Amino acid sequence: MAGGWSRDGAVQDQIDASVEDAVSAVRGRLPKGESLKYCEECEEAIPEARREAIPGVRLCVQCQEEVDKENKAAGLFNRRGSKDSQLR
């Protein structure tokens, strides 16, 4: 159900577009290439199991957790908004 100037299904279109953007952003951050044996940040050894599970891994678990915390804080807002929602 849409209201105001928006057409039926406009809200779902916004949700779908937001999900597609998020999935594209995550896929773009996936590591590529050969896994490193030592972490790029702290130079600790990366376990063989992690290197096999995540092809192209470049960080140890601890350093990756720190990066994930930083990225999580930056991505909490839905920046897409319909004209209708901005007029309310």
C-alpha positions, 0 to 999 in steps of 0.5 A: 500500500502506497500513500501520497504521490508514491505508486503501489509497491514503491516502498518494497522497491526501496527496500529491495534497492537497499538490500541490493546495494548492501549485498553489492557493497559486501561482495565488493569487500570480499577478498580476492586472490591468494590467501596470505600466510601472515596478517597484513596488519599485525604480521601474526600467522593466519591459521591454515583453516582460515586460509582454506575457508576464506580464499584471499584472506588478508587479515587474522581474526582479531584484525578482521574483527576490528575492521568489522567494528569500524565498518558496522558503525558507518553503515547504520542509516538507510540513505534512500528516501522517497520524495513522499517520505521527505515531505512528511 
